[in-house]
Amino acid sequence: LKRLGEAGWEYKMDGARVQIHKGGDEVRVFTRHLKEVTKSVPEVVELGRHLPFREAILEGEALALRQDGRPQPFQVTMRRFGRVKEVEKMRREVPLTPYLFDLLYLDGESLIQVPYRERFRALSDGVPSENLISRIVTADKKKVEEFLRRSISAGHEGLMAKGLDSPYVAGHRGFHWLKIKRAQTLDLVILAAEWGHGRRRGYLSNLHLGAWDPKAERFVMLGKTFKGLTDEMLRYQTKRLLELETGRDEWTVYVRPELVVEVAFSDLQESPRYPAGIALRFARIKGYRPDKSPQEADTIERVREIFEAQRR
């Protein structure tokens, strides 16, 4: 709020970015990286055809939703993209709902340099409310906090804050567009660490993180990260982890599971790469927890509780 003042606050959805190119009755759909997926997403094409614009380029997110309206995991949505066979079958199994949030081109005129407030006004004039991103405009902190709670409760990632006078900049948020998410934390145990590169060369850096699985009677890995580590933490953990070493290969030192770290993450996702079938997304080390033993760290049951809560 200090940076932007009054701003547009939109739900931050964890869907697949889509860009709709409309020219009369012809509609083409592209991904974030401008790969064409028109044949894979007929729902998005149909929305484009019914919009009252003659020529337009629009941007938004396409999500697979559950029956209660909450979003499916990101991987479920992505099952729809890139498929050109059995599209109608997949459409019945995993229907997509597009939510639009920007208008980049309209009837022969580029809107990229037009202020966000005007682009969104033009967008909302033509897009049905059920396909428009949920949004408020305010400078009131309490209203923003309540809107953030509503977004999280609906199963979304958080909010995007957009300066009302900001232009559109592809692939960047920058000073005028800010992502606001409520980070969750888990206390996890370090199972191994990889040697760092570049500035972190000579230090054990990328931490393998796990939780205790009482049924398997072992720690199971949930992901790895080097994000959040300070120089002081790198020095400390390199010395301490080498003291706990049980074996190594070319890149990785395996250790006794004794050190607990507090890990912030955006959400959990299904992953066949890890034994529990769950992985951390955007994990960041907040700090070491010398006050906690491995037995006091979070277990895989706690991880699954959070994962299931995301899906409700």
BELMO-V770566 format. One record per residue. N is the residue number from 1. D_FIRST is the distance of its C-alpha to the first C-alpha in Angstrom with 1 decimal. Layout:
N D_FIRST
N D_FIRST
This chain:
1 0.0
2 3.8
3 5.4
4 5.2
5 4.9
6 7.2
7 7.9
8 10.8
9 10.6
10 14.1
11 16.3
12 16.9
13 20.7
14 23.2
15 25.8
16 27.7
17 26.1
18 28.4
19 28.9
20 31.2
21 33.5
22 35.4
23 38.4
24 40.4
25 41.6
26 41.0
27 37.9
28 37.0
29 34.3
30 33.0
31 30.9
32 27.9
33 30.7
34 32.6
35 35.4
36 37.0
37 37.1
38 38.3
39 41.3
40 39.4
41 36.9
42 38.8
43 36.3
44 33.7
45 36.6
46 37.5
47 34.1
48 34.1
49 37.6
50 36.7
51 33.7
52 34.8
53 33.9
54 36.9
55 35.3
56 31.8
57 29.8
58 27.1
59 25.0
60 24.0
61 24.9
62 28.2
63 28.5
64 31.6
65 31.1
66 33.2
67 35.1
68 32.4
69 29.8
70 28.0
71 27.8
72 30.7
73 30.2
74 29.2
75 32.8
76 34.2
77 32.3
78 33.5
79 37.1
80 37.0
81 36.2
82 39.1
83 41.7
84 44.3
85 46.9
86 46.9
87 43.7
88 44.6
89 45.5
90 42.1
91 40.4
92 42.2
93 41.3
94 37.6
95 36.4
96 33.2
97 30.6
98 28.5
99 24.9
100 23.9
101 20.5
102 21.5
103 24.4
104 25.6
105 28.9
106 30.6
107 34.3
108 35.0
109 31.7
110 29.1
111 25.5
112 23.9
113 22.9
114 22.1
115 18.4
116 16.8
117 16.8
118 20.5
119 21.3
120 19.9
121 21.8
122 24.9
123 24.5
124 24.2
125 27.2
126 29.4
127 28.1
128 29.2
129 26.5
130 27.7
131 27.0
132 23.6
133 20.5
134 18.8
135 15.7
136 13.6
137 11.7
138 9.4
139 6.6
140 8.3
141 7.3
142 11.0
143 11.5
144 9.2
145 11.1
146 14.3
147 13.9
148 13.4
149 16.6
150 18.4
151 17.9
152 19.2
153 21.9
154 23.0
155 23.6
156 20.9
157 18.9
158 15.3
159 12.8
160 12.1
161 8.9
162 10.5
163 10.0
164 12.4
165 14.6
166 14.9
167 18.5
168 19.8
169 20.6
170 23.0
171 22.5
172 19.3
173 15.6
174 14.9
175 12.1
176 11.0
177 11.6
178 10.3
179 12.3
180 11.2
181 14.5
182 16.0
183 18.6
184 22.1
185 24.6
186 28.4
187 30.9
188 33.2
189 36.3
190 37.0
191 40.0
192 40.3
193 38.6
194 39.0
195 39.6
196 36.8
197 36.9
198 36.0
199 34.1
200 34.9
201 38.6
202 40.8
203 38.3
204 38.1
205 34.7
206 34.1
207 34.4
208 36.2
209 34.7
210 36.6
211 37.1
212 40.4
213 42.3
214 44.9
215 47.0
216 47.4
217 47.5
218 45.4
219 41.9
220 40.5
221 38.1
222 34.7
223 33.4
224 32.8
225 30.1
226 29.7
227 25.9
228 24.5
229 27.8
230 27.9
231 31.1
232 32.2
233 31.9
234 33.8
235 36.6
236 36.8
237 36.9
238 39.4
239 41.8
240 41.4
241 41.5
242 44.7
243 46.2
244 45.5
245 46.8
246 49.1
247 49.5
248 48.0
249 48.3
250 47.5
251 43.7
252 43.0
253 44.0
254 44.5
255 44.2
256 45.1
257 42.1
258 41.4
259 37.9
260 34.9
261 31.3
262 28.0
263 26.6
264 23.1
265 23.3
266 21.5
267 24.6
268 28.4
269 30.6
270 34.3
271 36.2
272 39.9
273 39.6
274 39.3
275 41.9
276 39.7
277 38.5
278 34.8
279 32.5
280 29.1
281 26.4
282 24.1
283 25.5
284 24.3
285 26.2
286 24.3
287 27.5
288 31.1
289 32.3
290 35.6
291 35.7
292 36.4
293 39.5
294 39.7
295 41.1
296 38.0
297 35.6
298 34.4
299 37.2
300 37.3
301 37.5
302 34.0
303 32.8
304 34.6
305 33.1
306 29.6
307 30.8
308 32.5
309 29.5
310 27.5
311 30.4
312 30.7
